[in-house]
Amino acid sequence: METNSNRIQINRISKTFSTGSGSVTALCNISIDIKTNEFFSIVGPSGCGKSTLLRILAGLETASSGTITINPSSQNRPLNSMVFQEQSIFPWMTVLDNVSYGLRMRGITKKERNQIAEHYIEMIGLTKFINAYPCQLSGGMKQRVSVARAFANDPEILLMDEPFGALDEQNRIILQEELLRIWESTKKTTVFITHSLDEAICLSDRIMIMSAQPGSLKSIIPVSLSRPRDIINIRTTPEYNTLYQNVWISLREEVLKGKI
């Protein structure tokens, strides 16, 4: 396993959108290195450009200035897979076909891609539903399929834009636990956007706090909680409480700015 290197290098990224009433700067001069095998979360007030930054990383938006470099470990892997907040699985495909879709697009044989997909379907606890269609699944189950599909495609980086934001608390905790379990087995470099401070602390190695619009880097907070993590038990520790206070103190000022 690779260690002590940077998978992603973000250098002075800015993004300005043109609107009917003028231009709006969404991101301003962001520079950060994200390490190989790191789980890196981004939090910030609404409208600060978190999703815009993730979409630039995914190649779905272009930056107005600055550069992003992804240092690949293999020429045979896709650069990224993205999990959206909105359900994005194909309604006409079974769970198996949805999870194996990226592998099929890469030309992996049916036998091999099914073996890989079945492994991740088992990890997310949906083996009984392997031949089910999305209309037969709950919202939480559909997001499990999205997570499994992203990991199955074995990208260099995994991008997650509030993937559990629309779920109820019970499903959210279950999916956090399942994501941690899969991540521990793969150590996939992950960039994760969330509005939940608790979620960021429970999942991450480092947390980036963004300023109010225009979004910029305000601070980076390391998460020193040991791995593997039990996300229920760590909430009762003094270390968790200290981290929560530190993250909120850094974020609160920016949230208040956004309301003025």
C-alpha positions in Angstrom: 0.0 0.0 0.0 1.2 3.5 -0.9 2.0 5.8 2.0 3.5 9.3 2.6 2.6 10.7 -0.8 0.0 13.2 -2.1 -2.7 11.7 -4.3 -4.3 15.1 -5.0 -2.7 18.5 -5.3 -5.0 21.5 -5.5 -3.1 24.7 -6.4 -4.7 28.2 -6.2 -8.1 27.1 -7.5 -10.6 29.8 -8.1 -14.0 29.7 -9.8 -16.2 32.6 -11.0 -19.6 32.1 -12.5 -21.2 34.6 -14.9 -24.9 35.5 -14.2 -27.4 37.8 -15.7 -26.6 40.4 -13.0 -22.8 40.0 -13.2 -20.2 37.6 -12.0 -20.2 35.6 -8.8 -17.0 34.2 -7.3 -17.7 30.8 -5.8 -14.1 29.7 -4.9 -11.1 31.9 -4.1 -7.4 30.7 -4.3 -7.7 27.3 -2.6 -4.5 25.3 -2.2 -4.4 21.9 -0.4 -2.7 18.6 -0.8 -4.7 15.4 0.0 -2.7 12.4 0.9 -2.8 8.9 -0.6 -5.2 6.7 1.4 -6.6 9.7 3.3 -10.2 10.2 4.2 -10.5 14.0 3.8 -13.8 15.8 4.6 -14.9 19.3 3.7 -17.4 21.3 5.8 -18.5 24.9 5.4 -21.6 27.1 5.4 -24.2 26.7 2.7 -23.2 28.3 -0.6 -19.5 28.3 0.2 -18.6 26.3 -2.9 -18.0 22.8 -1.4 -19.9 21.0 -4.2 -18.3 23.3 -6.8 -14.8 22.3 -5.7 -15.8 18.6 -5.7 -17.3 18.9 -9.2 -14.0 20.5 -10.4 -12.1 17.5 -8.9 -14.5 15.2 -10.8 -14.0 17.0 -14.1 -17.7 18.1 -14.2 -16.7 21.8 -13.8 -13.7 23.7 -15.0 -11.8 26.1 -12.7 -11.4 29.8 -13.7 -7.8 29.6 -12.6 -5.4 27.3 -10.8 -4.6 23.6 -11.3 -5.5 20.2 -9.9 -3.2 17.3 -10.2 -4.2 13.7 -9.4 -1.2 11.4 -9.1 -2.3 8.0 -10.4 -1.0 4.7 -9.0 -2.0 2.8 -12.1 -2.8 3.6 -15.7 -5.6 1.0 -15.6 -7.8 2.7 -13.0 -10.3 5.5 -13.6 -9.3 8.8 -12.0 -12.5 9.1 -9.9 -15.9 7.8 -9.0 -18.5 10.1 -7.5 -21.4 9.4 -5.2 -24.1 12.2 -5.2 -26.6 13.1 -2.6 -29.4 12.4 -5.1 -30.0 8.8 -6.0 -28.1 8.2 -9.2 -28.5 4.5 -9.9 -30.1 3.3 -13.1 -33.8 2.4 -12.6 -33.8 -0.2 -15.4 -30.8 -2.1 -14.0 -30.7 -4.7 -11.2 -28.5 -4.1 -8.2 -25.8 -6.4 -9.7 -25.9 -4.5 -13.1 -25.8 -1.1 -11.4 -22.8 -2.0 -9.2 -20.9 -3.6 -12.1 -21.7 -0.8 -14.6 -18.4 1.0 -14.4 -16.5 -2.2 -14.8 -18.5 -3.0 -17.9 -17.7 0.4 -19.3 -14.0 -0.4 -18.8 -14.3 -3.6 -20.7 -13.9 -6.0 -17.8 -15.2 -9.5 -18.6 -18.7 -10.4 -17.3 -17.3 -13.1 -15.0 -14.7 -10.8 -13.4 -17.0 -7.8 -13.0 -19.8 -9.9 -11.5 -17.3 -11.4 -9.0 -16.1 -7.9 -8.0 -19.7 -6.5 -7.8 -20.9 -9.5 -5.7 -18.1 -8.8 -3.3 -19.1 -5.2 -2.7 -22.8 -6.1 -2.7 -22.1 -8.5 0.1 -20.1 -5.8 2.0 -23.1 -3.5 1.9 -25.5 -6.2 3.0 -27.6 -6.4 -0.1 -26.9 -10.0 -1.3 -30.6 -10.9 -0.9 -31.4 -8.0 -3.3 -28.8 -8.7 -5.9 -31.4 -9.2 -8.7 -33.8 -6.5 -7.4 -34.5 -3.3 -9.3 -34.3 0.2 -7.7 -38.1 0.5 -7.4 -37.9 -2.4 -5.0 -35.4 -0.8 -2.7 -35.6 1.8 0.0 -33.7 5.1 -0.2 -31.0 3.9 2.1 -30.6 0.7 0.1 -30.3 2.7 -3.1 -27.5 4.8 -1.6 -25.7 1.5 -0.5 -25.8 0.5 -4.2 -24.3 3.9 -5.2 -21.4 3.4 -2.6 -20.8 -0.2 -3.8 -20.7 0.9 -7.4 -18.1 3.6 -6.7 -15.8 1.3 -4.8 -16.2 -1.6 -7.3 -14.9 0.6 -10.1 -11.6 1.0 -8.1 -10.9 4.7 -8.9 -7.8 6.6 -7.9 -10.0 8.9 -5.8 -13.6 8.6 -4.4 -15.7 11.7 -4.3 -18.8 11.9 -2.1 -21.1 14.9 -2.1 -23.3 14.6 1.0 -24.2 11.0 0.1 -26.2 10.5 3.3 -27.7 13.9 3.7 -31.2 12.9 2.6 -31.4 9.8 4.8 -33.1 9.4 8.2 -30.8 9.2 11.2 -31.0 5.4 11.6 -30.1 4.7 7.9 -27.4 7.4 8.1 -25.6 5.7 11.0 -25.8 2.3 9.3 -24.4 3.7 6.1 -21.6 5.5 7.9 -20.7 2.2 9.6 -20.8 0.3 6.2 -18.7 3.1 4.5 -16.1 2.9 7.3 -15.9 -0.9 7.0 -15.4 -0.8 3.2 -13.0 2.1 3.4 -10.9 0.3 6.0 -10.5 -2.6 3.6 -9.5 -0.5 0.6 -8.0 2.7 2.1 -9.3 4.5 -1.0 -8.4 8.2 -1.1 -11.7 9.9 -0.4 -12.9 13.5 -0.5 -16.2 13.7 1.4 -18.6 16.7 1.7 -21.0 17.0 4.6 -22.9 19.5 6.6 -22.7 17.2 9.6 -19.8 18.0 12.0 -20.4 14.6 13.7 -20.1 12.8 10.4 -16.9 14.5 9.4 -15.3 13.7 12.7 -16.4 10.1 12.8 -15.2 9.3 9.2 -12.2 11.6 8.6 -8.4 11.8 8.9 -8.5 15.5 8.3 -11.3 18.1 8.1 -11.1 21.2 5.9 -13.2 24.2 7.1 -14.2 26.5 4.3 -15.0 30.2 4.6 -18.3 31.8 3.7 -18.7 32.8 0.0 -16.4 33.2 -1.8 -15.2 29.8 -0.5 -11.6 29.6 0.6 -9.5 27.5 2.9 -10.0 28.7 6.5 -8.4 25.9 8.5 -7.5 22.2 8.5 -8.2 20.1 11.6 -6.5 16.7 12.0 -8.7 13.9 13.5 -6.5 11.9 15.8 -9.1 9.3 16.7 -7.7 5.8 16.3 -8.8 3.4 13.6 -10.7 1.2 13.1 -13.5 3.3 14.6 -16.8 2.4 16.3 -18.8 5.5 15.5 -21.2 5.0 18.4 -18.5 4.6 21.1 -16.2 7.4 19.9 -19.0 9.9 20.4 -18.7 9.3 24.2 -14.9 10.1 24.3 -13.3 13.3 25.5 -11.3 13.4 22.3 -14.5 13.5 20.2 -15.9 16.3 22.3 -12.8 18.4 21.9 -12.7 17.9 18.2 -16.4 18.8 17.8 -15.8 22.1 19.7 -12.7 22.9 17.7 -14.5 22.3 14.4 -17.6 24.3 15.5 -15.5 27.2 16.8 -13.8 27.4 13.4 -17.0 27.1 11.4 -19.4 29.1 13.5 -18.0 32.5 12.4 -18.3 31.6 8.8 -21.9 30.4 9.2 -22.8 33.7 10.8 -21.1 35.6 8.0 -23.3 33.8 5.5 -26.5 35.1 7.4 -25.5 38.7 7.4 
